[in-house]
Amino acid sequence: MEEALRAKLRATAALTALVGTNIDWGLRGTGAGLPAVRLFEISGVPRMNLAGGSAWTRSRIQIDCLGRTYKAARDIADLLAKPPAGILIGMRETVSDVRLRTFIMNRRADHDEDAEGVVHRTSIDVMVWHTSL
């Protein structure tokens, strides 16, 4: 799921126009450029039904949209999660033999600092249902 979700985001021209290929899992490295998108898996639970285990897994993903200004971070988050047309709003796609279904849970803004100054962050919590074909 991780590589399929990242590949989907990297293949979206509107997003790469804002952040380039600076879309990855994990912490932003020292000196890594901005704007950027960072992905974190918060939890992953195999789906169960009355017959037992299902092929689907539900993962909670935190997506951090980072920029030097509040507007830069917000614009990335809007592209991903603003109704009705955000990239991840009700996404139902198959990427690299992984079926992905997304549901936006939450969105919040925050900020931090690095050696160059303030880093604005808009975080999006996404439920990703996924299964391999």
PyMOL commands that set and color helices and strands:
alter all, ss='L'
color gray80, all
select helices_A, chain A and resi 2-10+13-19+70-81
alter helices_A, ss='H'
color red, helices_A
select strands_A, chain A and resi 23-25+36-49+52-67+92-95+98-114+117-132
alter strands_A, ss='S'
color yellow, strands_A
deselect
rebuild
show_as cartoon
